[in-house]
Amino acid sequence: MYSNIEYSKLLAKYNRVVSENISLRDQLQQNNRRMAERETRIKHDNDMIRSICEEILSKDNNEMVVGEEYSWDRMSVSELIERTILSYRKHNRERTELILKLVDLTDERADQIDSLTEQIEQLEHMYDSKGKPDNIPASSVSDPENEKKTEDESAKCGDRITIGPEDCINDMLDAVVDAMKITESVHIKPPPIPISEPREKIERIKSEKKKVKESMKIDVTPIKVHIDKINPIMKAIVLVMGEIGLSVYMEIRDEVLKRCGDTMPGISEQRIRAGITQLESMNIVQKNTFRSPLRGNLNIARLTVTGMTVFKELTGKLPVISEMERIVKEHDNIEHGYGIRELADILENSGKYSSVTWMNGRKPIQLKDGQSIIPDITAKTADRIEYFEYERANHSFPDLKVKLNKLASITKYINIVVQNTDQLNAMLRSVEKWAKERDSSVPHKCLVRLSTIKYYSQHEPGTDMAWMYELNTETGELISVSGSTS
């Protein structure tokens, strides 16, 4: 049996525990409310950020060319902001150039107006107070007495005076000659700038325009310092990237070795790699990494703004657009774009296709219902066209459904290649769901073929043996061609 003292102690402990529990529960509820309010604010802020970013991007013609597959909704907020900043800067640069052109045109028109005003004043001063031109020949100046005599003679002659067309023509020619003599001494010339409010405004605009131009100029002094620090190997790397636009390190390395192997003793892969690293430290080259399912991490690079200026100083020409920039613009991001390029290289090297294209952004396929689709890769043989999609299983099902419906309307074979087995399993589930929910009123039948890029590259690319799974949309049957189990 417990004593009263022990019971009191246990009761006190129990009450404290209950009190602490109530207090913690209250704190939890308060924290949950604060977290809910915070999540609401964050969601509202994200929605507002996305709204303003999408409004800015919608004004960019280059952004609106992108197909429906690459939706802004699937981008993270940071990616969307970065993309919007680039578009906004481009818009501002174009507007600034337009404003400068308008200011130049305004100055030119102001000079013409002042010159014409001065000519008008000169013409006014060429006439005397009686309204006679100062420089008109004496033969053309009218005399009142002569006019009176002429009138009297005309009255005497009566009906015998006849005015013919030749007389009118001669009078017109005399007037033209006199006008030409008057205007011979008048030339359009830049007038002196009067001190007036309009001219002050124009001069202020000129001064502001000069400041803007000066602010837009790139200081070539640090560029020249960079050029002085560039060794021959680094220079060869810049020239290769600027002239050809290569971005994959191995291709840059091979091209540099090809160009300089005979003329530059001691050149090696280690020195080329060190050269790119040093160019990156000088902000001449920007490096990124692409995770290839076949070859591991691949280093890719492009010239920065400083690098493009260095190239122009070295060659006197502008560099070509980098392959990295073209791929990101065409395919939305590095991983997706270079994955498509890798698959396209596999198809081209297989020898099964006469042509393989993977930059199809400006050549969408128009569908009968007015919509369009841009396949990732179009591969042609002598008798057929095949379409390939390089997927990473990051599409929402509604978006994937729209894409598969479009592909089913233009081809009997929907070819899907993914990076790895996890993505393959996810795509299999989505494709099976699409086949079950597919509108039965659409009679078109197709075969969906899926494989990982590694398996596809190792099993006769361009043939039926390269596919791991096939799904018949008519029967809904999924067949494991390779014997794999998902």
ZIMOUR-V642569 format. One record per residue. RES is the residue in three letters. SS is DSSP state (~ for helix, > for strand, _ for the rest). PHI is phi in radians with two decimals (* if undefined). BURIAL is + if it has 16 or more other ideal C-beta (glycine too) atoms within 10 Angstrom, else -. Layout:
BEGIN
res=RES ss=SS phi=PHI burial=BURIAL
res=RES ss=SS phi=PHI burial=BURIAL
END
This chain:
BEGIN
res=MET ss=_ phi=* burial=-
res=TYR ss=_ phi=-1.58 burial=-
res=SER ss=_ phi=-1.37 burial=-
res=ASN ss=~ phi=-1.11 burial=-
res=ILE ss=~ phi=-1.15 burial=-
res=GLU ss=~ phi=-1.11 burial=-
res=TYR ss=~ phi=-1.10 burial=-
res=SER ss=~ phi=-1.11 burial=-
res=LYS ss=~ phi=-1.11 burial=-
res=LEU ss=~ phi=-1.11 burial=-
res=LEU ss=~ phi=-1.12 burial=-
res=ALA ss=~ phi=-1.12 burial=-
res=LYS ss=~ phi=-1.09 burial=-
res=TYR ss=~ phi=-1.06 burial=-
res=ASN ss=~ phi=-1.08 burial=-
res=ARG ss=~ phi=-1.11 burial=-
res=VAL ss=~ phi=-1.09 burial=-
res=VAL ss=~ phi=-1.08 burial=-
res=SER ss=~ phi=-1.10 burial=-
res=GLU ss=~ phi=-1.14 burial=-
res=ASN ss=~ phi=-1.09 burial=-
res=ILE ss=~ phi=-1.09 burial=-
res=SER ss=~ phi=-1.10 burial=-
res=LEU ss=~ phi=-1.13 burial=-
res=ARG ss=~ phi=-1.15 burial=-
res=ASP ss=~ phi=-1.11 burial=-
res=GLN ss=~ phi=-1.11 burial=-
res=LEU ss=~ phi=-1.09 burial=-
res=GLN ss=~ phi=-1.10 burial=-
res=GLN ss=~ phi=-1.11 burial=-
res=ASN ss=~ phi=-1.12 burial=-
res=ASN ss=~ phi=-1.11 burial=-
res=ARG ss=~ phi=-1.12 burial=-
res=ARG ss=~ phi=-1.11 burial=-
res=MET ss=~ phi=-1.12 burial=-
res=ALA ss=~ phi=-1.12 burial=-
res=GLU ss=~ phi=-1.13 burial=-
res=ARG ss=~ phi=-1.13 burial=-
res=GLU ss=~ phi=-1.10 burial=-
res=THR ss=~ phi=-1.10 burial=-
res=ARG ss=~ phi=-1.13 burial=-
res=ILE ss=~ phi=-1.10 burial=-
res=LYS ss=~ phi=-1.08 burial=-
res=HIS ss=~ phi=-1.11 burial=-
res=ASP ss=~ phi=-1.09 burial=-
res=ASN ss=~ phi=-1.09 burial=-
res=ASP ss=~ phi=-1.10 burial=-
res=MET ss=~ phi=-1.16 burial=-
res=ILE ss=~ phi=-1.09 burial=-
res=ARG ss=~ phi=-1.08 burial=+
res=SER ss=~ phi=-1.09 burial=-
res=ILE ss=~ phi=-1.20 burial=-
res=CYS ss=~ phi=-1.14 burial=+
res=GLU ss=~ phi=-1.17 burial=-
res=GLU ss=~ phi=-1.15 burial=-
res=ILE ss=~ phi=-1.22 burial=+
res=LEU ss=~ phi=-1.15 burial=+
res=SER ss=_ phi=-1.18 burial=-
res=LYS ss=_ phi=-1.46 burial=-
res=ASP ss=_ phi=-1.63 burial=+
res=ASN ss=~ phi=-1.09 burial=-
res=ASN ss=~ phi=-1.15 burial=-
res=GLU ss=~ phi=-1.22 burial=+
res=MET ss=~ phi=-1.28 burial=-
res=VAL ss=_ phi=-1.30 burial=-
res=VAL ss=_ phi=-1.05 burial=+
res=GLY ss=_ phi=-1.21 burial=+
res=GLU ss=_ phi=-1.12 burial=-
res=GLU ss=_ phi=-1.07 burial=+
res=TYR ss=_ phi=-1.73 burial=+
res=SER ss=_ phi=-1.50 burial=-
res=TRP ss=~ phi=-1.16 burial=+
res=ASP ss=~ phi=-1.13 burial=-
res=ARG ss=~ phi=-1.52 burial=-
res=MET ss=_ phi=-1.50 burial=+
res=SER ss=_ phi=-1.28 burial=-
res=VAL ss=~ phi=-1.09 burial=-
res=SER ss=~ phi=-1.12 burial=-
res=GLU ss=~ phi=-1.12 burial=-
res=LEU ss=~ phi=-1.14 burial=+
res=ILE ss=~ phi=-1.13 burial=-
res=GLU ss=~ phi=-1.06 burial=-
res=ARG ss=~ phi=-1.15 burial=+
res=THR ss=~ phi=-1.17 burial=+
res=ILE ss=~ phi=-1.06 burial=-
res=LEU ss=~ phi=-1.08 burial=-
res=SER ss=~ phi=-1.13 burial=+
res=TYR ss=~ phi=-1.16 burial=-
res=ARG ss=~ phi=-1.12 burial=-
res=LYS ss=~ phi=-1.09 burial=-
res=HIS ss=~ phi=-1.08 burial=-
res=ASN ss=~ phi=-1.09 burial=-
res=ARG ss=~ phi=-1.10 burial=-
res=GLU ss=~ phi=-1.14 burial=-
res=ARG ss=~ phi=-1.17 burial=-
res=THR ss=~ phi=-1.10 burial=-
res=GLU ss=~ phi=-1.08 burial=-
res=LEU ss=~ phi=-1.12 burial=-
res=ILE ss=~ phi=-1.10 burial=-
res=LEU ss=~ phi=-1.09 burial=-
res=LYS ss=~ phi=-1.12 burial=-
res=LEU ss=~ phi=-1.14 burial=-
res=VAL ss=~ phi=-1.11 burial=+
res=ASP ss=~ phi=-1.05 burial=-
res=LEU ss=~ phi=-1.12 burial=-
res=THR ss=~ phi=-1.12 burial=-
res=ASP ss=~ phi=-1.06 burial=-
res=GLU ss=~ phi=-1.09 burial=-
res=ARG ss=~ phi=-1.16 burial=-
res=ALA ss=~ phi=-1.11 burial=+
res=ASP ss=~ phi=-1.10 burial=+
res=GLN ss=~ phi=-1.12 burial=-
res=ILE ss=~ phi=-1.11 burial=-
res=ASP ss=~ phi=-1.11 burial=+
res=SER ss=~ phi=-1.13 burial=-
res=LEU ss=~ phi=-1.15 burial=-
res=THR ss=~ phi=-1.08 burial=-
res=GLU ss=~ phi=-1.13 burial=+
res=GLN ss=~ phi=-1.10 burial=+
res=ILE ss=~ phi=-1.06 burial=-
res=GLU ss=~ phi=-1.10 burial=-
res=GLN ss=~ phi=-1.11 burial=-
res=LEU ss=~ phi=-1.13 burial=-
res=GLU ss=~ phi=-1.12 burial=-
res=HIS ss=~ phi=-1.29 burial=-
res=MET ss=_ phi=-1.35 burial=+
res=TYR ss=> phi=-1.82 burial=-
res=ASP ss=_ phi=-1.42 burial=-
res=SER ss=_ phi=-1.15 burial=-
res=LYS ss=_ phi=-1.52 burial=-
res=GLY ss=_ phi=1.53 burial=-
res=LYS ss=_ phi=-1.73 burial=-
res=PRO ss=> phi=-1.19 burial=+
res=ASP ss=_ phi=-1.24 burial=-
res=ASN ss=_ phi=-1.81 burial=-
res=ILE ss=_ phi=-1.28 burial=-
res=PRO ss=_ phi=-1.01 burial=-
res=ALA ss=~ phi=-1.09 burial=-
res=SER ss=~ phi=-1.12 burial=-
res=SER ss=~ phi=-1.69 burial=-
res=VAL ss=_ phi=-1.49 burial=-
res=SER ss=_ phi=-1.36 burial=-
res=ASP ss=_ phi=-2.02 burial=-
res=PRO ss=~ phi=-1.02 burial=-
res=GLU ss=~ phi=-1.14 burial=-
res=ASN ss=~ phi=-1.06 burial=-
res=GLU ss=~ phi=-1.08 burial=-
res=LYS ss=~ phi=-1.15 burial=-
res=LYS ss=~ phi=-1.08 burial=-
res=THR ss=~ phi=-1.07 burial=-
res=GLU ss=~ phi=-1.15 burial=-
res=ASP ss=~ phi=-1.13 burial=-
res=GLU ss=~ phi=-1.09 burial=-
res=SER ss=~ phi=-1.15 burial=-
res=ALA ss=~ phi=-1.17 burial=-
res=LYS ss=~ phi=-1.19 burial=-
res=CYS ss=~ phi=-1.21 burial=-
res=GLY ss=~ phi=1.11 burial=-
res=ASP ss=~ phi=-1.28 burial=-
res=ARG ss=~ phi=-1.32 burial=-
res=ILE ss=_ phi=-1.47 burial=-
res=THR ss=_ phi=-2.28 burial=-
res=ILE ss=_ phi=-1.79 burial=-
res=GLY ss=_ phi=-1.74 burial=-
res=PRO ss=~ phi=-1.07 burial=-
res=GLU ss=~ phi=-1.09 burial=-
res=ASP ss=~ phi=-1.11 burial=-
res=CYS ss=~ phi=-1.10 burial=-
res=ILE ss=~ phi=-1.09 burial=-
res=ASN ss=~ phi=-1.09 burial=-
res=ASP ss=~ phi=-1.10 burial=-
res=MET ss=~ phi=-1.14 burial=-
res=LEU ss=~ phi=-1.11 burial=-
res=ASP ss=~ phi=-1.07 burial=-
res=ALA ss=~ phi=-1.15 burial=-
res=VAL ss=~ phi=-1.10 burial=-
res=VAL ss=~ phi=-1.07 burial=-
res=ASP ss=~ phi=-1.12 burial=+
res=ALA ss=~ phi=-1.13 burial=-
res=MET ss=~ phi=-1.11 burial=-
res=LYS ss=~ phi=-1.13 burial=-
res=ILE ss=~ phi=-1.17 burial=+
res=THR ss=~ phi=-1.57 burial=-
res=GLU ss=_ phi=-1.06 burial=-
res=SER ss=_ phi=-1.50 burial=-
res=VAL ss=_ phi=-1.70 burial=-
res=HIS ss=_ phi=-2.28 burial=-
res=ILE ss=_ phi=-1.33 burial=-
res=LYS ss=_ phi=-2.51 burial=-
res=PRO ss=_ phi=-1.13 burial=-
res=PRO ss=_ phi=-1.39 burial=-
res=PRO ss=_ phi=-1.12 burial=-
res=ILE ss=_ phi=-1.40 burial=-
res=PRO ss=_ phi=-1.32 burial=-
res=ILE ss=_ phi=-1.50 burial=-
res=SER ss=_ phi=-2.47 burial=-
res=GLU ss=~ phi=-1.06 burial=-
res=PRO ss=~ phi=-1.05 burial=-
res=ARG ss=~ phi=-1.18 burial=-
res=GLU ss=~ phi=-1.09 burial=-
res=LYS ss=~ phi=-1.15 burial=-
res=ILE ss=~ phi=-1.13 burial=+
res=GLU ss=~ phi=-1.14 burial=-
res=ARG ss=~ phi=-1.15 burial=-
res=ILE ss=~ phi=-1.11 burial=+
res=LYS ss=~ phi=-1.05 burial=-
res=SER ss=~ phi=-1.12 burial=-
res=GLU ss=~ phi=-1.13 burial=-
res=LYS ss=~ phi=-1.10 burial=+
res=LYS ss=~ phi=-1.11 burial=-
res=LYS ss=~ phi=-1.12 burial=-
res=VAL ss=~ phi=-1.11 burial=-
res=LYS ss=~ phi=-1.06 burial=-
res=GLU ss=~ phi=-1.15 burial=-
res=SER ss=~ phi=-1.22 burial=-
res=MET ss=~ phi=-1.45 burial=-
res=LYS ss=_ phi=-1.25 burial=-
res=ILE ss=_ phi=-1.62 burial=-
res=ASP ss=_ phi=-1.21 burial=-
res=VAL ss=~ phi=-1.45 burial=-
res=THR ss=~ phi=-1.07 burial=-
res=PRO ss=~ phi=-1.13 burial=-
res=ILE ss=~ phi=-1.10 burial=+
res=LYS ss=~ phi=-1.13 burial=-
res=VAL ss=~ phi=-1.12 burial=-
res=HIS ss=~ phi=-1.07 burial=+
res=ILE ss=~ phi=-1.08 burial=+
res=ASP ss=~ phi=-1.14 burial=-
res=LYS ss=~ phi=-1.55 burial=-
res=ILE ss=_ phi=-1.42 burial=+
res=ASN ss=_ phi=-1.53 burial=-
res=PRO ss=~ phi=-1.00 burial=-
res=ILE ss=~ phi=-1.18 burial=+
res=MET ss=~ phi=-1.10 burial=+
res=LYS ss=~ phi=-1.10 burial=+
res=ALA ss=~ phi=-1.10 burial=+
res=ILE ss=~ phi=-1.11 burial=+
res=VAL ss=~ phi=-1.08 burial=+
res=LEU ss=~ phi=-1.15 burial=+
res=VAL ss=~ phi=-1.10 burial=+
res=MET ss=~ phi=-1.19 burial=+
res=GLY ss=~ phi=-1.39 burial=+
res=GLU ss=~ phi=-1.48 burial=-
res=ILE ss=~ phi=-1.86 burial=-
res=GLY ss=_ phi=1.48 burial=+
res=LEU ss=_ phi=-1.10 burial=+
res=SER ss=_ phi=-2.25 burial=+
res=VAL ss=> phi=-1.36 burial=+
res=TYR ss=~ phi=-0.97 burial=+
res=MET ss=~ phi=-1.07 burial=-
res=GLU ss=~ phi=-1.25 burial=-
res=ILE ss=~ phi=-1.09 burial=+
res=ARG ss=~ phi=-1.03 burial=+
res=ASP ss=~ phi=-1.10 burial=-
res=GLU ss=~ phi=-1.20 burial=+
res=VAL ss=~ phi=-1.12 burial=+
res=LEU ss=~ phi=-1.09 burial=+
res=LYS ss=~ phi=-1.13 burial=-
res=ARG ss=~ phi=-1.35 burial=-
res=CYS ss=~ phi=-1.95 burial=+
res=GLY ss=_ phi=-1.06 burial=-
res=ASP ss=_ phi=-1.57 burial=-
res=THR ss=_ phi=-1.65 burial=-
res=MET ss=_ phi=-2.21 burial=-
res=PRO ss=_ phi=-1.09 burial=-
res=GLY ss=_ phi=1.51 burial=-
res=ILE ss=_ phi=-1.23 burial=+
res=SER ss=_ phi=-2.62 burial=-
res=GLU ss=~ phi=-1.10 burial=-
res=GLN ss=~ phi=-1.10 burial=-
res=ARG ss=~ phi=-1.23 burial=-
res=ILE ss=~ phi=-1.18 burial=+
res=ARG ss=~ phi=-1.09 burial=-
res=ALA ss=~ phi=-1.13 burial=-
res=GLY ss=~ phi=-1.12 burial=+
res=ILE ss=~ phi=-1.15 burial=+
res=THR ss=~ phi=-1.07 burial=-
res=GLN ss=~ phi=-1.20 burial=+
res=LEU ss=~ phi=-1.10 burial=+
res=GLU ss=~ phi=-1.17 burial=-
res=SER ss=~ phi=-1.16 burial=-
res=MET ss=_ phi=-1.60 burial=+
res=ASN ss=_ phi=1.07 burial=-
res=ILE ss=_ phi=-1.64 burial=+
res=VAL ss=> phi=-2.21 burial=+
res=GLN ss=> phi=-1.92 burial=+
res=LYS ss=> phi=-1.89 burial=-
res=ASN ss=> phi=-2.37 burial=-
res=THR ss=> phi=-2.23 burial=-
res=PHE ss=> phi=-1.99 burial=+
res=ARG ss=> phi=-1.53 burial=-
res=SER ss=> phi=-1.56 burial=+
res=PRO ss=_ phi=-1.11 burial=+
res=LEU ss=_ phi=-1.72 burial=-
res=ARG ss=_ phi=-2.14 burial=-
res=GLY ss=> phi=1.33 burial=-
res=ASN ss=> phi=-1.26 burial=-
res=LEU ss=> phi=-2.02 burial=+
res=ASN ss=> phi=-1.46 burial=+
res=ILE ss=> phi=-2.19 burial=+
res=ALA ss=> phi=-2.59 burial=+
res=ARG ss=> phi=-2.59 burial=+
res=LEU ss=> phi=-1.34 burial=+
res=THR ss=_ phi=-1.38 burial=+
res=VAL ss=~ phi=-1.05 burial=-
res=THR ss=~ phi=-1.10 burial=+
res=GLY ss=~ phi=-1.11 burial=+
res=MET ss=~ phi=-1.14 burial=+
res=THR ss=~ phi=-1.20 burial=+
res=VAL ss=~ phi=-1.07 burial=+
res=PHE ss=~ phi=-1.06 burial=+
res=LYS ss=~ phi=-1.15 burial=+
res=GLU ss=~ phi=-1.15 burial=-
res=LEU ss=~ phi=-1.35 burial=-
res=THR ss=~ phi=-1.99 burial=-
res=GLY ss=_ phi=1.37 burial=-
res=LYS ss=_ phi=-2.22 burial=-
res=LEU ss=_ phi=-1.39 burial=-
res=PRO ss=_ phi=-1.27 burial=+
res=VAL ss=_ phi=-1.29 burial=-
res=ILE ss=_ phi=-1.21 burial=-
res=SER ss=_ phi=-1.13 burial=+
res=GLU ss=~ phi=-1.04 burial=+
res=MET ss=~ phi=-1.07 burial=+
res=GLU ss=~ phi=-1.12 burial=-
res=ARG ss=~ phi=-1.14 burial=+
res=ILE ss=~ phi=-1.18 burial=+
res=VAL ss=~ phi=-1.11 burial=+
res=LYS ss=~ phi=-1.17 burial=+
res=GLU ss=~ phi=-1.39 burial=+
res=HIS ss=~ phi=-2.08 burial=+
res=ASP ss=_ phi=1.43 burial=+
res=ASN ss=_ phi=-2.77 burial=-
res=ILE ss=~ phi=-1.14 burial=+
res=GLU ss=~ phi=-1.10 burial=+
res=HIS ss=~ phi=-1.19 burial=+
res=GLY ss=~ phi=-1.13 burial=+
res=TYR ss=~ phi=-1.27 burial=+
res=GLY ss=~ phi=-1.14 burial=+
res=ILE ss=~ phi=-1.09 burial=+
res=ARG ss=~ phi=-1.09 burial=+
res=GLU ss=~ phi=-1.11 burial=+
res=LEU ss=~ phi=-1.15 burial=+
res=ALA ss=~ phi=-1.10 burial=+
res=ASP ss=~ phi=-1.11 burial=-
res=ILE ss=~ phi=-1.09 burial=+
res=LEU ss=~ phi=-1.12 burial=+
res=GLU ss=~ phi=-1.18 burial=+
res=ASN ss=~ phi=-1.28 burial=-
res=SER ss=~ phi=-1.19 burial=+
res=GLY ss=_ phi=1.35 burial=-
res=LYS ss=_ phi=-1.54 burial=+
res=TYR ss=_ phi=-2.17 burial=+
res=SER ss=_ phi=-1.37 burial=-
res=SER ss=> phi=-2.66 burial=-
res=VAL ss=> phi=-2.31 burial=+
res=THR ss=> phi=-2.12 burial=-
res=TRP ss=_ phi=-2.33 burial=+
res=MET ss=_ phi=-2.04 burial=+
res=ASN ss=_ phi=-1.88 burial=+
res=GLY ss=_ phi=-1.04 burial=-
res=ARG ss=_ phi=-1.65 burial=-
res=LYS ss=_ phi=-2.28 burial=-
res=PRO ss=_ phi=-1.20 burial=-
res=ILE ss=> phi=-1.57 burial=+
res=GLN ss=> phi=-1.43 burial=-
res=LEU ss=_ phi=-1.69 burial=-
res=LYS ss=_ phi=-1.16 burial=-
res=ASP ss=_ phi=-1.49 burial=-
res=GLY ss=_ phi=1.62 burial=-
res=GLN ss=_ phi=-1.42 burial=-
res=SER ss=> phi=-2.53 burial=-
res=ILE ss=> phi=-2.49 burial=+
res=ILE ss=_ phi=-2.12 burial=+
res=PRO ss=_ phi=-1.11 burial=+
res=ASP ss=_ phi=-1.10 burial=+
res=ILE ss=> phi=-2.40 burial=+
res=THR ss=> phi=-2.04 burial=+
res=ALA ss=> phi=-2.09 burial=+
res=LYS ss=> phi=-2.02 burial=-
res=THR ss=_ phi=-2.03 burial=-
res=ALA ss=_ phi=-1.15 burial=-
res=ASP ss=_ phi=-2.17 burial=-
res=ARG ss=_ phi=-2.73 burial=-
res=ILE ss=> phi=-2.16 burial=-
res=GLU ss=> phi=-2.02 burial=+
res=TYR ss=> phi=-2.08 burial=+
res=PHE ss=> phi=-2.12 burial=+
res=GLU ss=> phi=-2.05 burial=+
res=TYR ss=> phi=-1.72 burial=+
res=GLU ss=> phi=-1.99 burial=+
res=ARG ss=_ phi=-2.18 burial=-
res=ALA ss=_ phi=1.00 burial=+
res=ASN ss=_ phi=-1.95 burial=-
res=HIS ss=_ phi=-1.45 burial=+
res=SER ss=_ phi=-1.24 burial=-
res=PHE ss=~ phi=-1.06 burial=-
res=PRO ss=~ phi=-1.01 burial=-
res=ASP ss=~ phi=-1.16 burial=+
res=LEU ss=~ phi=-1.11 burial=+
res=LYS ss=~ phi=-1.08 burial=+
res=VAL ss=~ phi=-1.08 burial=+
res=LYS ss=~ phi=-1.11 burial=+
res=LEU ss=~ phi=-1.14 burial=+
res=ASN ss=~ phi=-1.09 burial=+
res=LYS ss=~ phi=-1.15 burial=+
res=LEU ss=~ phi=-1.09 burial=+
res=ALA ss=~ phi=-1.13 burial=+
res=SER ss=_ phi=-1.47 burial=+
res=ILE ss=_ phi=-2.12 burial=+
res=THR ss=_ phi=-2.63 burial=+
res=LYS ss=_ phi=-1.54 burial=-
res=TYR ss=> phi=-2.17 burial=+
res=ILE ss=> phi=-1.76 burial=+
res=ASN ss=> phi=-1.73 burial=+
res=ILE ss=> phi=-2.15 burial=+
res=VAL ss=> phi=-2.08 burial=+
res=VAL ss=> phi=-2.12 burial=+
res=GLN ss=_ phi=-1.37 burial=+
res=ASN ss=_ phi=-2.58 burial=-
res=THR ss=~ phi=-1.17 burial=-
res=ASP ss=~ phi=-1.04 burial=-
res=GLN ss=~ phi=-1.15 burial=+
res=LEU ss=~ phi=-1.09 burial=+
res=ASN ss=~ phi=-1.09 burial=-
res=ALA ss=~ phi=-1.12 burial=+
res=MET ss=~ phi=-1.18 burial=+
res=LEU ss=~ phi=-1.07 burial=+
res=ARG ss=~ phi=-1.11 burial=-
res=SER ss=~ phi=-1.18 burial=+
res=VAL ss=~ phi=-1.18 burial=+
res=GLU ss=~ phi=-1.11 burial=-
res=LYS ss=~ phi=-1.13 burial=-
res=TRP ss=~ phi=-1.10 burial=+
res=ALA ss=~ phi=-1.10 burial=+
res=LYS ss=~ phi=-1.25 burial=-
res=GLU ss=~ phi=-1.57 burial=-
res=ARG ss=_ phi=-1.13 burial=+
res=ASP ss=_ phi=-1.11 burial=-
res=SER ss=_ phi=-1.23 burial=-
res=SER ss=_ phi=-1.29 burial=-
res=VAL ss=_ phi=-1.55 burial=-
res=PRO ss=_ phi=-1.35 burial=-
res=HIS ss=_ phi=-1.15 burial=-
res=LYS ss=_ phi=-1.80 burial=-
res=CYS ss=_ phi=-2.61 burial=+
res=LEU ss=> phi=-2.06 burial=+
res=VAL ss=> phi=-1.62 burial=+
res=ARG ss=> phi=-2.03 burial=+
res=LEU ss=> phi=-2.27 burial=+
res=SER ss=> phi=-2.90 burial=+
res=THR ss=> phi=-1.41 burial=+
res=ILE ss=~ phi=-1.17 burial=+
res=LYS ss=~ phi=-1.16 burial=-
res=TYR ss=~ phi=-1.11 burial=+
res=TYR ss=~ phi=-1.08 burial=+
res=SER ss=~ phi=-1.23 burial=+
res=GLN ss=~ phi=-1.74 burial=-
res=HIS ss=_ phi=-2.29 burial=+
res=GLU ss=_ phi=0.86 burial=-
res=PRO ss=_ phi=-0.95 burial=+
res=GLY ss=_ phi=1.55 burial=+
res=THR ss=_ phi=-2.18 burial=-
res=ASP ss=~ phi=-1.16 burial=-
res=MET ss=~ phi=-1.21 burial=-
res=ALA ss=~ phi=-1.47 burial=+
res=TRP ss=_ phi=-1.76 burial=+
res=MET ss=_ phi=-1.59 burial=+
res=TYR ss=> phi=-2.37 burial=+
res=GLU ss=> phi=-2.36 burial=+
res=LEU ss=> phi=-2.20 burial=+
res=ASN ss=> phi=-1.58 burial=-
res=THR ss=_ phi=-1.24 burial=+
res=GLU ss=_ phi=-1.33 burial=-
res=THR ss=_ phi=-1.67 burial=-
res=GLY ss=_ phi=1.28 burial=-
res=GLU ss=_ phi=-1.47 burial=-
res=LEU ss=> phi=-1.80 burial=+
res=ILE ss=> phi=-1.94 burial=-
res=SER ss=> phi=-1.57 burial=-
res=VAL ss=_ phi=-1.19 burial=+
res=SER ss=_ phi=-1.55 burial=-
res=GLY ss=_ phi=1.47 burial=-
res=SER ss=_ phi=-1.39 burial=-
res=THR ss=_ phi=-2.14 burial=-
res=SER ss=_ phi=-1.77 burial=-
END
